[in-house]
Amino acid sequence: MASMLIKHLTLPSSLLVFVFFAFTVADAMSIKDMYAFCKDTDDVNFCLKYIGTDIRILAARDLHDVLVIAISQCQIQLTKATKQINKVRQKFIGPIGTRRLYFCGKHYSLASAFFQKAYEEAQEEGLESIAQLSAVDGSHYMFKCEDEWKNNGPIQKSPFTFYYTNVVELLSIIQVIIEKMYG
């Protein structure tokens, strides 16, 4: 019975090791390098959660690839925030709530265009700092949505703060990447 339990406990670990070695690129960043990178960010656990666990990190060769992943994670957060608009629409049915949701939807659409531009720029060698600027521009539109919940009517907690906060944290990771790339 005990040997059967040990087999069941070691199988997932063995499978994880197999997947890591079978699917990683030979010149990819090591887990140790990824952890060392995340230690240089403001929030190690956040970095490991959103960058270190992204399946694409297994093929990341350098900080350029990590930058592409970080900007992609910004896009993912924005997409989740946009989907959240429809989920909370019933909760904010008055004129102020309806206006705020419309405002956020409009500004998230603009933010999406900037994050897409940043993603495309990040894929090109030499445009990394330009990509960072585009991502920051996208985050400004997300901030305008956050700010809308404090203006033009009673102050309400934005239902999108979680996603905006994640983007701000990802931007701080992008800043670390740019600093490491360009010294």
C-alpha positions, 0 to 999 in steps of 0.5 A, a space after each residue: 500500500 505504501 509503495 503504491 502511494 509513493 508511486 502515485 506521489 512521484 508520478 506527477 513530479 516525474 512527469 513535470 521533470 520530463 515535460 521540462 526537459 522534453 519541451 525546453 529549448 536547449 539555449 532557453 533561460 534556466 529556472 534558476 535564471 528566471 528566479 534570479 531575474 524575479 528576485 530583482 523585481 518589486 514582487 518576486 511572487 508576482 513575477 514568478 506567478 505571471 512570468 515564471 509560470 507562463 508556458 512560453 518561458 520554457 522557450 525564452 532564450 533571453 530578456 527580449 523573449 521575457 519582455 514579449 511574455 510580459 507585454 503579452 501578460 498585460 494584454 491578457 489582463 486587459 482582455 480579462 478586464 474587458 470581459 469583466 465589463 459584461 459580467 458587472 453590467 447588471 450591477 451598475 444599471 443606473 445612468 452613472 454606472 452605465 456611463 462609467 462602464 461605457 467609458 471603460 469599454 471605450 478606453 480599454 479598446 484604446 488601451 488594447 491598441 497600444 498593448 498590441 502595438 507594444 507586443 509587435 514592437 517587442 518582437 522586433 530587435 532594437 525596439 524594446 524601449 519603444 515597446 515599453 513606451 507603448 505599453 505605458 501609454 496603454 496603461 494610461 487608458 486603463 488608469 483613466 477608467 480607474 479614475 472615472 470611478 472617482 469622478 463625475 458622481 459618487 465615488 465607487 470602487 472600480 470593478 477592474 482595479 485588480 486587472 489594472 494593478 496587475 498591469 502596473 506590476 507587469 510594467 514594473 517588471 518590464 522596466 526591470 527588463 529594459 534596465 537589464 537590457 540597456 544598463 
